[in-house]
């Protein structure tokens, strides 16, 4: 056997071993503990969150709803860390 043939044979054997190892690893079942189910952490009585949920249920019509526009503005301000300007009675 010459050197080139030996190198080719080694490459084929290495490829076969690699493919077999990958197939065995993919077929192996995990017997570890099942992942814990975690609930969402929502503060009780968060009116902004309730407004967001209501707007989510409205779907596309929420874009024309004045309350949803207000809720989205408050959400954006809260996310950006801005304080909302005080509401005036005449602006309503």
VOVEXFI-120531 format. One record per atom (N, C-alpha, C): chain; atom name; y, z, x. Coordinates in pm, 1 decimal. Example, Ala and Ser with C-alpha at 12.3 -4.5 7.8 and 13.67 -1.06 7.14 Angstrom:
SITE	kette	atom	yy	zz	xx
SITE	A	N	-569.0	780.0	1319.0
SITE	A	CA	-450.0	780.0	1230.0
SITE	A	C	-330.0	780.0	1320.0
SITE	A	N	-225.0	708.0	1285.0
SITE	A	CA	-106.0	714.0	1367.0
SITE	A	C	3.0	787.0	1290.0
***
This chain:
SITE	kette	atom	yy	zz	xx
SITE	A	N	-116.8	0.0	84.6
SITE	A	CA	0.0	0.0	0.0
SITE	A	C	123.9	0.0	89.8
SITE	A	N	212.9	-91.2	63.2
SITE	A	CA	334.4	-93.7	143.3
SITE	A	C	439.8	1.3	86.1
SITE	A	N	548.4	21.8	155.7
SITE	A	CA	651.7	117.6	118.5
SITE	A	C	721.7	84.4	-11.9
SITE	A	N	746.0	-44.2	-37.3
SITE	A	CA	815.8	-82.9	-160.6
SITE	A	C	732.7	-50.1	-283.9
SITE	A	N	603.9	-76.8	-273.2
SITE	A	CA	514.9	-48.8	-386.4
SITE	A	C	508.1	100.5	-412.9
SITE	A	N	507.5	181.5	-307.2
SITE	A	CA	503.3	326.6	-321.0
SITE	A	C	630.9	379.6	-387.9
SITE	A	N	745.1	323.2	-352.2
SITE	A	CA	872.7	364.1	-412.5
SITE	A	C	874.9	327.9	-561.1
SITE	A	N	828.2	208.6	-593.8
SITE	A	CA	823.7	167.5	-734.8
SITE	A	C	730.9	257.1	-816.0
SITE	A	N	615.9	285.9	-760.1
SITE	A	CA	521.0	373.4	-828.3
SITE	A	C	581.5	512.5	-849.7
SITE	A	N	651.4	564.4	-749.0
SITE	A	CA	717.4	694.3	-761.0
SITE	A	C	824.6	693.4	-869.3
SITE	A	N	901.4	584.1	-878.9
SITE	A	CA	1006.1	572.5	-980.8
SITE	A	C	945.5	569.4	-1120.6
SITE	A	N	836.1	497.1	-1136.9
SITE	A	CA	770.4	489.3	-1267.5
SITE	A	C	715.1	625.8	-1307.3
SITE	A	N	653.4	695.5	-1213.4
SITE	A	CA	598.7	828.1	-1242.2
SITE	A	C	712.2	924.8	-1277.4
SITE	A	N	822.5	919.4	-1202.6
SITE	A	CA	937.4	1007.4	-1230.9
SITE	A	C	994.4	978.3	-1369.7
SITE	A	N	1006.7	851.3	-1406.1
SITE	A	CA	1058.3	816.0	-1537.7
SITE	A	C	963.9	865.2	-1647.6
SITE	A	N	833.8	851.4	-1626.0
SITE	A	CA	736.9	896.1	-1725.8
SITE	A	C	742.9	1046.9	-1744.3
SITE	A	N	754.8	1120.5	-1635.0
SITE	A	CA	763.9	1266.5	-1643.0
SITE	A	C	892.3	1307.3	-1714.7
SITE	A	N	1002.4	1240.8	-1684.3
SITE	A	CA	1130.6	1272.9	-1748.0
SITE	A	C	1125.9	1246.8	-1898.2
SITE	A	N	1071.4	1134.8	-1938.6
SITE	A	CA	1062.1	1101.9	-2081.0
SITE	A	C	970.4	1200.5	-2152.5
SITE	A	N	859.9	1235.8	-2090.0
SITE	A	CA	767.5	1331.8	-2150.8
SITE	A	C	833.3	1468.0	-2167.0
SITE	A	N	906.2	1512.9	-2065.0
SITE	A	CA	973.5	1643.1	-2072.7
SITE	A	C	1079.9	1642.7	-2182.8
SITE	A	N	1152.5	1533.1	-2195.5
SITE	A	CA	1254.8	1524.1	-2300.3
SITE	A	C	1190.6	1526.9	-2439.0
SITE	A	N	1079.2	1455.7	-2455.1
SITE	A	CA	1011.3	1453.5	-2585.0
SITE	A	C	956.6	1590.7	-2621.2
SITE	A	N	901.1	1661.1	-2522.8
SITE	A	CA	848.2	1795.1	-2549.2
SITE	A	C	962.3	1889.7	-2587.3
SITE	A	N	1074.4	1880.6	-2518.4
SITE	A	CA	1189.0	1968.5	-2547.6
SITE	A	C	1245.2	1940.7	-2686.7
SITE	A	N	1250.8	1815.1	-2725.9
SITE	A	CA	1303.9	1781.8	-2858.4
SITE	A	C	1208.1	1823.3	-2969.5
SITE	A	N	1079.1	1824.3	-2941.4
SITE	A	CA	980.4	1860.2	-3043.1
SITE	A	C	962.8	2010.6	-3056.2
SITE	A	N	1009.8	2085.9	-2959.3
SITE	A	CA	991.8	2231.0	-2961.9
SITE	A	C	1073.7	2293.7	-3073.4
SITE	A	N	1012.5	2385.0	-3146.1
SITE	A	CA	1082.2	2455.5	-3253.7
SITE	A	C	1140.5	2583.8	-3196.7
SITE	A	N	1260.4	2613.9	-3241.9
SITE	A	CA	1325.2	2737.8	-3200.4
SITE	A	C	1269.9	2852.1	-3283.9
SITE	A	N	1218.4	2953.6	-3220.1
SITE	A	CA	1167.2	3070.1	-3291.0
SITE	A	C	1265.4	3186.3	-3285.6
SITE	A	N	1385.9	3159.6	-3243.3
SITE	A	CA	1486.7	3264.2	-3231.5
SITE	A	C	1530.7	3312.7	-3368.9
SITE	A	N	1615.3	3414.1	-3369.7
SITE	A	CA	1663.0	3467.0	-3497.8
SITE	A	C	1749.0	3363.5	-3570.3
SITE	A	N	1743.0	3369.3	-3700.9
SITE	A	CA	1822.7	3278.6	-3783.0
SITE	A	C	1970.1	3315.2	-3768.1
SITE	A	N	2058.6	3217.6	-3772.5
SITE	A	CA	2200.8	3247.8	-3761.3
SITE	A	C	2248.7	3332.0	-3879.0
SITE	A	N	2338.3	3424.2	-3848.1
SITE	A	CA	2391.2	3510.9	-3953.4
SITE	A	C	2486.3	3433.4	-4042.2
SITE	A	N	2482.8	3464.7	-4168.6
SITE	A	CA	2575.7	3404.8	-4262.5
SITE	A	C	2703.0	3488.7	-4262.0
SITE	A	N	2814.0	3425.5	-4235.9
SITE	A	CA	2940.5	3496.8	-4236.4
SITE	A	C	3024.5	3448.3	-4352.2
SITE	A	N	3092.2	3538.3	-4413.5
SITE	A	CA	3180.8	3503.6	-4523.3
SITE	A	C	3319.0	3471.6	-4470.7
SITE	A	N	3401.2	3417.4	-4556.4
SITE	A	CA	3537.4	3389.7	-4516.3
SITE	A	C	3619.5	3515.4	-4530.5
SITE	A	N	3710.5	3533.0	-4439.7
SITE	A	CA	3797.2	3650.6	-4443.0
SITE	A	C	3928.8	3611.7	-4509.4
SITE	A	N	3944.3	3650.7	-4632.1
SITE	A	CA	4066.7	3623.6	-4705.2
SITE	A	C	4125.8	3755.7	-4751.0
SITE	A	N	4253.4	3775.7	-4721.7
SITE	A	CA	4316.6	3898.5	-4768.6
SITE	A	C	4317.8	3903.5	-4920.7
SITE	A	N	4292.6	4019.3	-4974.3
SITE	A	CA	4291.5	4035.6	-5119.8
SITE	A	C	4433.5	4023.2	-5173.7
SITE	A	N	4448.9	3947.4	-5280.3
SITE	A	CA	4578.4	3936.0	-5346.1
SITE	A	C	4677.7	3848.3	-5272.5
SITE	A	N	4633.3	3756.1	-5190.0
SITE	A	CA	4724.1	3666.0	-5119.6
SITE	A	C	4764.9	3555.2	-5216.0
SITE	A	N	4884.9	3565.0	-5270.0
SITE	A	CA	4929.0	3469.1	-5371.5
SITE	A	C	4946.0	3329.9	-5312.1
SITE	A	N	4981.4	3321.0	-5185.5
SITE	A	CA	4994.4	3190.0	-5122.8
SITE	A	C	4859.1	3121.6	-5116.2
SITE	A	N	4755.5	3196.6	-5081.2
SITE	A	CA	4620.2	3139.8	-5074.7
SITE	A	C	4575.0	3094.0	-5212.8
SITE	A	N	4605.0	3174.8	-5313.5
SITE	A	CA	4567.6	3136.7	-5450.0
SITE	A	C	4639.3	3008.6	-5492.6
SITE	A	N	4765.3	2996.1	-5453.2
SITE	A	CA	4840.7	2874.4	-5483.3
SITE	A	C	4782.4	2753.6	-5412.0
SITE	A	N	4739.3	2773.5	-5288.2
SITE	A	CA	4676.5	2663.7	-5213.6
SITE	A	C	4547.8	2618.7	-5281.4
SITE	A	N	4469.5	2715.2	-5327.6
SITE	A	CA	4344.4	2680.8	-5396.0
SITE	A	C	4373.0	2603.4	-5525.4
SITE	A	N	4476.0	2646.4	-5599.7
SITE	A	CA	4511.3	2578.4	-5723.8
SITE	A	C	4554.5	2435.4	-5695.0
SITE	A	N	4634.3	2416.4	-5592.1
SITE	A	CA	4680.0	2282.1	-5556.2
SITE	A	C	4563.3	2196.2	-5508.0
SITE	A	N	4468.5	2257.1	-5440.6
SITE	A	CA	4351.0	2183.8	-5395.6
SITE	A	C	4270.8	2132.1	-5515.2
SITE	A	N	4261.6	2215.2	-5618.9
SITE	A	CA	4187.8	2173.6	-5738.3
SITE	A	C	4260.8	2062.3	-5814.8
SITE	A	N	4394.2	2059.0	-5804.2
SITE	A	CA	4471.0	1956.0	-5874.8
SITE	A	C	4447.5	1817.9	-5815.2
SITE	A	N	4415.0	1812.5	-5687.8
SITE	A	CA	4388.1	1684.4	-5623.8
SITE	A	C	4515.9	1606.0	-5600.4
SITE	A	N	4512.3	1477.5	-5633.3
SITE	A	CA	4624.2	1388.6	-5605.5
SITE	A	C	4748.7	1423.6	-5686.4
SITE	A	N	4730.1	1479.7	-5804.4
SITE	A	CA	4846.4	1513.3	-5887.5
SITE	A	C	4926.6	1629.6	-5830.0
SITE	A	N	4872.1	1699.2	-5731.8
SITE	A	CA	4945.1	1809.7	-5668.9
SITE	A	C	5068.6	1761.0	-5594.3
SITE	A	N	5069.2	1634.5	-5552.2
SITE	A	CA	5184.5	1579.2	-5480.1
SITE	A	C	5307.1	1569.0	-5569.7
SITE	A	N	5286.1	1572.2	-5701.9
SITE	A	CA	5398.4	1566.0	-5796.0
SITE	A	C	5427.3	1700.6	-5861.5
SITE	A	N	5354.1	1803.0	-5823.5
SITE	A	CA	5369.6	1935.4	-5882.6
SITE	A	C	5470.1	2016.8	-5801.4
SITE	A	N	5573.6	2067.8	-5866.1
SITE	A	CA	5679.1	2141.7	-5796.7
SITE	A	C	5625.4	2269.7	-5733.6
SITE	A	N	5535.4	2339.1	-5802.1
SITE	A	CA	5479.2	2461.6	-5745.6
SITE	A	C	5398.0	2432.7	-5619.7
SITE	A	N	5324.9	2323.3	-5618.8
SITE	A	CA	5245.8	2288.5	-5500.4
SITE	A	C	5336.8	2252.3	-5383.7
SITE	A	N	5444.2	2183.0	-5411.9
SITE	A	CA	5538.8	2151.0	-5304.6
SITE	A	C	5597.6	2278.5	-5244.6
SITE	A	N	5625.5	2377.4	-5328.5
SITE	A	CA	5677.3	2505.8	-5280.3
SITE	A	C	5572.3	2578.8	-5197.5
SITE	A	N	5447.9	2578.1	-5246.6
SITE	A	CA	5338.5	2645.0	-5174.8
SITE	A	C	5318.8	2580.5	-5038.8
SITE	A	N	5322.0	2446.6	-5033.5
SITE	A	CA	5302.4	2378.4	-4905.5
SITE	A	C	5417.2	2408.3	-4809.7
SITE	A	N	5538.9	2419.1	-4862.2
SITE	A	CA	5653.4	2452.0	-4776.2
SITE	A	C	5637.9	2593.9	-4719.6
SITE	A	N	5595.3	2687.8	-4802.7
SITE	A	CA	5572.8	2824.9	-4754.7
SITE	A	C	5459.5	2830.4	-4651.9
SITE	A	N	5354.2	2753.4	-4676.3
SITE	A	CA	5242.4	2748.9	-4582.3
SITE	A	C	5288.1	2693.9	-4448.0
SITE	A	N	5365.0	2588.1	-4450.9
SITE	A	CA	5416.4	2527.8	-4328.2
SITE	A	C	5505.9	2626.5	-4253.6
SITE	A	N	5592.1	2695.4	-4326.3
SITE	A	CA	5680.3	2793.2	-4262.5
SITE	A	C	5600.8	2907.7	-4201.5
SITE	A	N	5498.1	2954.8	-4271.4
SITE	A	CA	5415.8	3064.1	-4219.4
SITE	A	C	5343.1	3019.7	-4092.8
SITE	A	N	5290.5	2896.9	-4094.6
SITE	A	CA	5218.1	2845.5	-3979.0
SITE	A	C	5310.1	2831.0	-3858.6
SITE	A	N	5431.5	2781.4	-3881.3
SITE	A	CA	5524.9	2759.2	-3771.9
SITE	A	C	5599.1	2885.2	-3730.9
SITE	A	N	5580.1	2993.7	-3804.3
SITE	A	CA	5644.4	3120.3	-3768.2
SITE	A	C	5790.2	3127.4	-3809.9
SITE	A	N	5829.6	3042.0	-3900.2
SITE	A	CA	5968.0	3045.1	-3948.8
SITE	A	C	5978.7	3141.1	-4066.7
SITE	A	N	6093.7	3199.0	-4080.0
SITE	A	CA	6117.7	3281.5	-4198.5
SITE	A	C	6182.1	3192.9	-4303.7
SITE	A	N	6136.7	3206.8	-4425.0
SITE	A	CA	6190.3	3126.3	-4533.6
SITE	A	C	6330.9	3173.7	-4566.6
SITE	A	N	6419.9	3081.0	-4596.7
SITE	A	CA	6553.6	3122.9	-4637.2
SITE	A	C	6546.3	3196.2	-4770.2
SITE	A	N	6635.6	3292.5	-4792.2
SITE	A	CA	6630.8	3366.6	-4918.3
SITE	A	C	6655.7	3272.0	-5035.2
SITE	A	N	6580.8	3293.6	-5140.4
SITE	A	CA	6594.4	3209.6	-5258.9
SITE	A	C	6718.1	3251.1	-5337.6
SITE	A	N	6793.8	3154.3	-5378.1
SITE	A	CA	6911.1	3185.4	-5460.4
SITE	A	C	6875.3	3157.6	-5605.9
SITE	A	N	6942.2	3227.8	-5695.0
SITE	A	CA	6914.3	3214.4	-5837.2
SITE	A	C	6959.7	3078.0	-5887.8
SITE	A	N	7064.7	3019.9	-5826.6
SITE	A	CA	7115.1	2892.4	-5874.9
SITE	A	C	7033.3	2774.4	-5822.7
SITE	A	N	6949.1	2794.7	-5720.7
SITE	A	CA	6867.8	2687.5	-5666.2
SITE	A	C	6744.8	2658.0	-5749.3
SITE	A	N	6718.2	2737.6	-5850.0
SITE	A	CA	6599.3	2718.7	-5934.8
SITE	A	C	6625.5	2627.9	-6045.7
***
